[in-house]
Amino acid sequence: METSGDLDLSLVAAQYSPATTYLNTASSGLLPARAAHAMREAIVAMTEGRPIDSLFADVEEARAAFARIAGVPVARVATGASVAVHTGLIAAALPDGAEVLVAEGEFSSTINPFHVREDLKVRTVPLESLAESVRPGTALVAVSAAQSADGRVTDLTELRAVTREHGARLYVDASQAAGWFPLAEHAAAADYVSSVAFKWLTCPRGAAFFIGPGDPDELTPVFGGWVAGEKPWDSCYGPVTELARSARRFDETPSLISYTGARQSLALIEELGPEAIRAHDLALAARFRAGLAELGREPVPAPDSPIVSVPGLGARQPELHDHGIELSDRAGNLRASFHLYNTTDDVDRLLDALSR
């Protein structure tokens, strides 16, 4: 595997062995070997009837690792399984008639719970107009750090300044960003952040994280079960008498096997370093954009993203799949996404296939 900046490619090669030219991390990241091994061991323990209480420690280690990657106190991080659940938590806290500002084409999990509450006023504008569309009376702005369909990156610094000026809250979905995006520069300034972990963080499906407000009393844990208690094992029967004093009150009951894998995946992301991963991913995406230009193709403008979406080529996804190249077809666009286990050879193989 060729050298790429400061990324430890020998460590990458030891953990990932794709059987295809896999350029589809925006759909689902590849699982590292250490995560797969840990999950197999946990499953064997379950089949043999051995105690699995230790798996709860994996949840806490994963929570702490995500907090470090996001640059926030661990007390602000809740664990769960989906973005939609935590979006619903925020939606439930809004007053009747509140205005929620969202971008056109936003991923459904980020915005649908606001639409389900018919008493809320959801206003939709182009992503490029989001910051200038915040106005007095806007209660919340909900947006992805990077758009799922085409990789466009939101200017969160500008958006945070505007929302503060107007007294609005900012909710960021980092599902297409956490793992390569400089999340630590932005997460602490947002009021709420959610993220699945099975994409750029290369965790198993079933692990997701939520960064709650500094004061956990700001949100009501409407779906809180026994794990929402300050002492969970003392909260198994009857009403929870004492909620967790941290964002753990917003936890969903964890999918333990997923978090056993997530603990290992997040440790690897930390070892490799998000900055090195970012430089590697963006360099590959830039190489692909340059090759597209030579082919007379122009992708959706998103130069600071590892997601490259090419209009008019989505129909070629099945053909490319048959040739061992994995990508996505999104709204007629061919979506390629480049991550730490990809190489320049992968980029060139895709360009060669597209030139035929």
Summary of the structure (lengths in Angstrom):
residues: 356
radius of gyration: 20.7
end to end distance: 25.9
largest distance: 65.9
contacts: 1239
relative contact order: 0.18
helix: 44%
strand: 16%
